[in-house]
Amino acid sequence: MHLDVPAIDLCRDVVIGRYGGRVSAGASKNEDGALVWCAVDSSWEFVAIIDAHYSAESAELLLKEIEGRFDGVTEALSQPVQSAFASLHTLILSMFTSPDFLARCSKIEGEASCLICARKEGFLWWLSIGDCVLYLLHHDLARLGQYALNQRSFYEWVGYRNTFDLDVPCYTSGVRQLGEGQNIVVMVTDGLLECGRRPFEDPAQLYKAFTKGSDLPANVEAALKKVHQERGKDSATVIAWSPYMKNYE
């Protein structure tokens, strides 16, 4: 569960940081989940980050459901970029709206925020349910005060309480072009944001933390250690990678 001590792992160029919270602040469990798939030739990454509530059952169900669509995800992301994200979007929505999946959601305890992101070539696609956050950190965007690609949406979940049970399901999705040169993509659960004096709720401070030097694993670890110093009780998960883009024009 990585209580008190963060754990840093790598999936090719993707950094996975996990922290269960500070025991002396009341932390006793880690209900976050994450999944990372990377193409062997580095042509794409597919990442899901999950923040479960009340139990880990919703995170386990979501991970199992996504894992069962591995072939579909790889097939979608093997298409030309012009059609890859449309195919991926259709696949993920078909998963969330499947009658079998919805029936299983109704039988579990708790629900989860879920953020799914994929990169192919110079573009990012994402679909967000709930309050996990996706940041695109690039110096040209930072000069203009742009950091996050999605907005935290509260009271929006997948699980026993489920946005896909509504007459009109609520979620956000989008596609964004990466900037020329170095980009840093960061996905976080709310445990990174809601701790102590909440230093990372200021996206400018988060930008400084993750763009310091060139050692991204060290930056992820330092951010999670900061959560520990701030006596973070909630689990915090960070996934980050730094695609470098040439000028496509």
Secondary structure, 3 states (H helix, E strand, C coil): CCECCCEEEEECCEEEEEECECHHHCCCCCCEEEEEEECCCCCEEEEEEEEEECCCHHHHHHHHHHHCCHHHHHHHHCCCHHHHHHHHHHHHHHHHCCHHHHHHHCCCCCEEEEEEEEEECCEEEEEEECCCEEEEECHHHHHCCCCECCCCCCCCCEECCCHHHCCCCCCEEEEEECCCEECEEEEECHHHCCCCCCHHHCHHHHHHHHCCCCCHHHHHHHHHHHHHHCCCCCCEEEEEECCEECCCC
